[in-house]
Amino acid sequence: MSGDNKGNIWMGLNNGFINKLHTDSISVYNLNDKYKFKYRTTAILNHSDGSMWFGTDKSIFISSSMS
């Protein structure tokens, strides 16, 4: 779980799911459908350039479009 510079809370789940908690809603990203990313998220980092980095038990996924 990690926060970003916009006040959102990010939660990594199993099987490629990432949740972004806003103050009044939740966004659910299923990376398995779009990217065939089905690993357990073990770390989340909001980079200073605004991109989100997700560490898994198998790889690293970097996204600039989710932030």
Secondary structure, DSSP 8 states (H G I E B T S, - for coil): -EE-TTS-EEEE-STTEEEEE-SS-EEEEEHHHHH---S-EEEEEE-TTS-EEEEESS-EEEESS--
